[in-house]
Amino acid sequence: MPSISIDTFFACTLMVSVVIIATISIAGTMMTRIGSWKNLEEESYLKAISDNILSSTGTPSNWGSDPNVKPEDFGLATSNLLSPSELDPDKVCRLNTENDFSLSYTDILHASRLPDVAMKIAISQMMNIDISLLSNSSQGDSTSYTFRISVNQDSGPIASSLHCYVVARDFLQDEYSSTSTDGIGHASFQIPNASNGTAALTVFARANQNPMMTAYNVQLFAHLSNEPLPDNTFLDLSPLNSTLHLAAKFTNVTLEDSYAFSYAYQANLTESSNTSRMIPRILDSSPTVLVVTGLNNSDFFAEWTAYPQIPFETGADFKNSESHAFSYVVIIKDTLYKLTLSFGGVNS
């Protein structure tokens, strides 16, 4: 073969090799871009679903308040929408598995039209309240209790105003207080010794910079009695449509008093039947805590729930798997909450 032909052969071979390598490189880059576009498209799709769940009332629009109705289309917005991201408290209650009228996970997925997507819904308060008993002492016919209250949010401690209520046997007392800039406050109560049994301390905290940022916590404690059993030991409490539905878990349970507390107001619940109490409409930027007292045989107890029933999580567990999470600040009964919708298992 002539030398020029050999040179031409190697030159052509080199050009073909360069083209092949370049083609492989471009193909790899394009596959990376296609993967990124696919992820971006998937995230945009799920974000649109998430936004729609918050902005839509669902079908029928009153599915939250009627325990006999399941939604055909899933939406959490209130029918009387006054501002963006305002959710219906009854729809929220029906997502909490502690409520006797809660939707099943299958119901939620079916109404969301997401047969191939796993979903989790979590709603939490904007602030956290920690309660601890500092001291107690008996003198005469009463016992004094002092509690330490710590209020914080994700960014750290927060200064807030406090309103605390203590319920015991034939006893109710409240106290206003506040935290310092380090988020620490205190509350003290004096309870008659004759009111022995489980007592319930409800603490509301309202952020000084925003009254819509109000949170609560409840602590049961022993007043001259054995340590209290966990909440929901004696009663199932299910608030819905301004009614508290009660179901006793033992035949010897008798009900006594029932209360509604918010940051600024308190009221007694009106008995509408043996198994229900009417929840008063309280115009306050605050959750409502419902406390019910009673006797199991001769043992006094206090149990509670909140309206709406927040915080909670329901749905899939993405602890060890990938998911797309979208967080929002929402309004429920003039109070701010944090809602996170997570999705995973999208088919490719």
C-alpha positions in Angstrom: 0.0 0.0 0.0 1.5 3.4 -0.9 2.6 5.6 2.0 0.0 8.3 1.2 -2.8 5.7 1.4 -1.6 4.6 4.8 -1.5 8.2 6.1 -5.0 8.7 4.7 -6.2 5.5 6.3 -4.9 6.5 9.8 -6.2 10.0 9.5 -9.7 8.7 8.6 -9.6 6.2 11.4 -8.6 9.0 13.9 -11.5 11.2 12.7 -14.0 8.4 13.0 -12.7 7.7 16.6 -13.0 11.4 17.5 -16.6 11.5 16.1 -17.6 8.4 18.0 -16.1 9.7 21.3 -17.8 13.1 20.8 -21.1 11.4 20.0 -20.9 9.3 23.2 -20.0 12.4 25.2 -22.9 14.4 23.8 -25.2 11.5 24.3 -24.1 11.3 28.0 -24.6 15.0 28.4 -28.1 14.9 26.8 -29.1 12.0 29.0 -28.1 14.1 32.1 -30.1 17.0 30.8 -33.1 14.8 30.0 -32.9 13.4 33.5 -32.8 16.9 35.0 -35.7 18.0 32.8 -37.6 14.9 33.9 -37.0 15.6 37.6 -37.9 19.3 37.0 -41.1 18.2 35.2 -42.0 15.8 37.9 -41.4 18.4 40.7 -43.5 21.0 38.8 -46.3 18.4 38.4 -46.4 17.5 42.1 -46.1 21.2 43.1 -49.2 21.9 41.0 -51.1 19.1 42.7 -49.9 20.3 46.1 -51.0 23.9 45.4 -54.4 22.7 44.2 -55.0 20.7 47.4 -54.6 23.9 49.4 -56.5 26.2 47.1 -59.5 23.9 46.3 -62.4 23.1 48.6 -62.7 19.6 47.1 -66.0 18.0 46.0 -68.4 18.2 47.7 -67.2 21.4 49.2 -68.6 20.6 52.6 -67.1 17.1 52.9 -65.2 18.1 56.1 -68.3 18.9 58.3 -70.3 15.8 57.3 -68.9 12.6 58.8 -71.0 10.5 56.4 -69.4 12.0 53.3 -66.1 11.1 51.6 -64.6 13.6 49.2 -64.7 12.8 45.5 -62.0 15.4 44.8 -59.5 16.3 47.6 -59.2 19.9 48.7 -58.6 21.5 52.1 -59.7 25.1 51.5 -62.6 26.5 53.4 -65.8 27.3 51.4 -65.8 30.9 52.9 -62.3 31.7 51.6 -61.3 35.1 53.0 -57.6 34.9 52.3 -55.1 32.7 50.4 -54.2 29.4 52.0 -57.1 29.4 54.5 -58.0 25.8 55.4 -61.2 24.3 56.7 -60.8 23.1 60.4 -63.2 20.2 59.9 -61.3 18.9 56.8 -58.1 19.1 58.8 -59.7 17.2 61.7 -60.8 14.4 59.3 -57.1 13.9 58.4 -56.1 13.1 62.0 -56.3 9.4 62.7 -57.3 10.1 66.3 -60.7 11.4 65.1 -63.4 8.8 64.9 -64.5 10.4 61.5 -61.1 10.4 59.9 -60.5 9.5 56.3 -58.5 6.4 55.5 -55.2 6.8 53.6 -56.9 5.0 50.7 -59.8 7.6 50.8 -57.3 10.4 50.6 -55.3 8.9 47.6 -58.5 8.1 45.8 -59.9 11.6 46.1 -56.5 13.1 45.2 -56.5 11.1 41.9 -53.0 9.8 42.8 -53.1 6.0 42.3 -49.4 5.7 41.6 -48.1 8.3 44.1 -47.5 8.0 47.8 -48.4 11.0 49.9 -47.9 12.3 53.4 -49.6 15.3 55.0 -48.2 17.0 58.2 -49.5 20.1 59.9 -47.7 21.6 62.9 -47.9 24.7 65.1 -45.6 27.7 64.4 -44.2 27.6 67.9 -43.3 24.8 70.3 -44.2 25.0 74.0 -42.3 22.9 76.6 -43.8 22.6 80.1 -42.0 21.2 83.2 -42.9 21.2 86.9 -40.4 23.2 88.9 -41.8 22.8 92.4 -44.8 21.8 94.5 -45.6 22.2 98.2 -48.6 21.6 100.4 -49.6 24.1 103.1 -52.9 23.9 105.0 -55.7 22.7 102.8 -54.1 23.5 99.4 -51.0 22.7 97.3 -49.0 25.1 95.3 -47.5 24.3 91.9 -44.9 26.3 89.8 -44.3 25.4 86.2 -41.5 26.4 83.9 -42.7 27.3 80.3 -40.3 27.4 77.4 -41.4 28.8 74.0 -39.4 28.5 70.8 -39.6 28.1 67.0 -37.2 26.9 64.4 -35.1 30.0 64.7 -34.8 29.8 68.5 -36.5 31.2 71.6 -39.3 33.6 71.1 -40.8 36.3 73.4 -44.5 35.7 73.9 -47.5 36.4 76.1 -48.9 33.4 78.0 -52.3 32.5 79.2 -52.5 29.3 81.4 -55.5 27.3 82.7 -55.6 24.6 85.3 -58.5 22.2 85.6 -58.9 19.8 88.5 -61.9 18.2 90.4 -64.4 21.0 90.9 -61.6 23.6 90.3 -60.7 26.0 87.5 -58.1 28.7 87.6 -56.3 30.8 85.0 -53.2 33.1 85.0 -51.7 35.5 82.5 -47.9 35.6 82.2 -45.2 36.1 79.7 -41.8 34.9 78.6 -38.6 36.9 78.5 -36.5 37.3 75.4 -35.0 33.9 76.0 -38.4 32.3 75.7 -38.7 31.3 79.4 -41.7 32.0 81.6 -43.4 30.7 84.7 -46.9 30.0 86.0 -48.0 29.2 89.5 -51.3 27.8 90.8 -52.8 26.9 94.2 -55.2 23.9 94.1 -57.4 22.8 97.0 -56.3 19.4 98.4 -60.0 18.3 98.2 -59.6 18.5 94.4 -57.3 15.5 94.3 -56.9 13.5 91.1 -55.5 14.1 87.7 -55.2 17.8 86.8 -54.7 19.4 83.3 -52.6 22.4 82.6 -53.2 24.1 79.3 -50.7 26.8 78.1 -51.3 29.2 75.3 -48.4 31.3 73.9 -48.9 34.2 71.6 -45.9 35.7 69.8 -45.4 39.4 70.6 -44.7 40.3 67.0 -47.7 38.5 65.4 -51.0 37.7 67.3 -51.9 35.1 64.6 -48.9 33.1 65.7 -50.5 31.4 68.7 -49.8 27.9 69.9 -50.8 25.6 72.8 -49.6 22.6 74.9 -51.4 20.5 77.5 -49.8 18.7 80.4 -51.6 16.3 82.7 -50.2 16.0 86.2 -51.0 14.3 89.5 -52.5 16.3 92.3 -52.3 14.3 95.5 -52.9 11.1 93.4 -51.2 8.5 91.3 -49.5 9.6 88.1 -52.1 10.2 85.4 -52.6 7.6 82.7 -52.0 8.7 79.0 -54.6 10.9 77.4 -57.4 9.1 75.6 -57.3 6.3 78.2 -61.0 6.7 79.2 -62.5 8.7 76.3 -62.4 9.1 72.5 -62.8 12.8 71.8 -63.6 13.7 68.2 -64.4 17.3 67.4 -66.2 18.0 64.1 -68.6 20.7 62.8 -68.5 22.6 66.1 -69.5 19.5 68.1 -67.3 17.4 70.4 -68.3 13.7 70.0 -67.4 11.6 73.1 -67.2 7.8 73.4 -66.5 6.2 76.8 -64.1 3.3 76.7 -65.3 1.7 80.0 -68.8 1.1 81.3 -68.1 2.7 84.6 -67.1 6.1 83.2 -69.3 9.1 84.1 -68.8 12.6 82.7 -68.6 15.7 84.8 -67.4 19.1 83.4 -66.3 20.1 79.9 -64.5 23.3 78.9 -63.3 25.2 75.8 -60.2 27.3 76.1 -58.5 29.7 73.7 -55.7 32.2 74.3 -58.2 34.9 75.3 -61.4 33.1 76.2 -62.9 30.2 78.2 -66.4 28.7 78.1 -68.3 25.6 79.2 -69.4 23.2 76.6 -73.2 22.8 76.2 -74.5 19.2 76.4 -76.5 18.3 73.3 -76.7 14.6 74.0 -75.1 11.9 76.2 -72.4 11.5 73.7 -71.9 15.1 72.3 -71.2 18.6 73.5 -71.6 21.9 71.5 -68.3 23.8 70.9 -68.9 27.5 71.2 -67.7 29.8 68.4 -64.8 31.7 69.8 -63.6 34.7 67.8 -59.9 34.5 68.7 -56.7 34.0 66.7 -56.0 30.8 68.6 -56.5 27.0 68.6 -59.3 25.8 70.9 -58.4 23.2 73.6 -61.3 21.1 74.8 -60.9 19.5 78.3 -63.4 16.9 79.7 -63.4 15.6 83.2 -65.1 12.6 84.7 -64.9 9.6 87.0 -63.9 6.0 86.2 -65.5 4.3 89.2 -64.3 6.8 91.9 -61.0 7.8 90.1 -61.1 11.4 88.8 -59.6 12.0 85.3 -59.2 14.8 82.8 -58.7 14.3 79.1 -58.4 16.7 76.2 -58.2 17.3 72.5 -57.8 20.4 70.3 -60.0 21.9 67.6 -58.6 21.7 65.0 -56.7 18.5 65.9 -53.2 19.8 65.2 -50.3 18.7 65.2 -50.5 15.4 63.2 -49.0 13.5 60.4 -50.8 11.0 58.1 -50.0 9.0 55.0 -46.8 7.4 53.8 -43.5 7.1 55.6 -40.6 8.5 53.5 -38.0 8.0 56.2 -35.8 5.8 54.0 -36.9 6.8 50.5 -36.8 9.8 48.2 -39.7 12.3 48.2 -40.7 15.8 47.0 -41.8 18.0 49.9 -43.6 21.3 49.7 -44.1 23.5 52.8 -46.6 26.3 53.3 -47.7 28.7 56.0 -51.5 28.3 56.2 -54.4 29.9 58.1 -56.9 27.9 60.1 -59.4 29.7 62.3 -57.3 32.9 62.1 -54.2 31.1 63.3 -51.0 30.4 61.5 -49.7 26.8 61.0 -47.1 25.1 59.0 -48.3 22.5 56.4 -46.0 20.1 54.5 -47.1 17.9 51.7 -44.7 15.1 50.6 -44.9 12.9 47.5 -42.9 9.9 46.5 -43.1 6.7 44.3 -43.9 8.5 41.1 -43.9 6.1 38.2 -41.3 6.8 35.5 
